[in-house]
Amino acid sequence: MADKTNAKGLKRNIKGSSGSAKLDTSELIFKIVAYFFVSIFALMCLYPLVYALSASISAGADVLAGKVLLFPIGFQLDAFASVINNKLFWISYSNTFFVTLYGTVYCMGLSILGGYALSKKRLVGHSLFNFLLIFTMWFSAGVIPMHLNYQATRSILTSIGIVDQKWLIVLAMGMSAYNVILLRNAFESVPKEIEEAATVDGANDFQIMSKIYVPMSKATVATVGLFYGISRWNGYFWAMKEVDNAYDLPLQVIIQTQISDMQEQMAENGASLINGTYAAQSLIYAMIIFAIVPILIIYPFIQKYFAAGVNLGGVKE
């Protein structure tokens, strides 16, 4: 009797092992397919960067002939030398650092304050303010109101004696509703008991926010900071429209202006331009490489916070 029972148990174990093996095989196939498509997507994202680098150091004739597809042909560094010797380029580069640094700090300050306030149900008009915030994501103000906002900011800065137009770009672009919602959701996930204990110890709201909520939500805070930093670094439209002093323009506007000038010259001459050993396109690609280097350097250090920050802030528990 005992032998029959052991035999039945052994058969069940064999069947269970077989089912587990089938499950492992299906998971393996899924992972192979997933990694394949992710690898293809990663290569598609990486190719423009590789092409820009190759075109920037390739001979002008080869770039114009369309021979450069992946690897550089006819190696030259004259395009990079031209960019390095361009004074206006480096002025615009410093302007971009200025706008990115102060703009990110300014927007993060507003967003953290707004997210903390909206995470408190004791706030008078809590539901109304949250609705109004989300409403701006459904229906944006549009170009004209934004232009009026810039003009009002310009008038305020002029009245207090600030003529540096870089501050116009920093102050007129405030917080993003989406980023405030991310921070609000992250703050709502902080245990209330910790806040209650801090309140008993005599901490005020500012101390609770800065010493409890922000440190415990550092993944989301880092992610939102990355969003703001990239947005300010790559922003060019409003700077192009509102800043009329060439020495206050950010880098992206200078690159966009170079592209527009090159296209106009190509339309007039009927062909692309070659300046010495490099083409006009190579000069622009060299500028683009310089423009993306800081982001490539900074991103790996905050990448670990990125996925966790979006998950914690975007999904309300």
Secondary structure as UniProt FT lines:
FT   HELIX           2..56
FT   HELIX           60..64
FT   TURN            65..66
FT   HELIX           78..84
FT   HELIX           87..118
FT   TURN            121..122
FT   TURN            124..125
FT   HELIX           126..138
FT   HELIX           143..159
FT   TURN            160..161
FT   HELIX           166..172
FT   HELIX           177..188
FT   HELIX           192..200
FT   TURN            201..202
FT   HELIX           205..208
FT   HELIX           209..213
FT   HELIX           214..216
FT   HELIX           218..234
FT   HELIX           237..242
FT   HELIX           246..248
FT   HELIX           251..269
FT   STRAND          274..275
FT   TURN            276..277
FT   STRAND          278..279
FT   HELIX           280..314
//
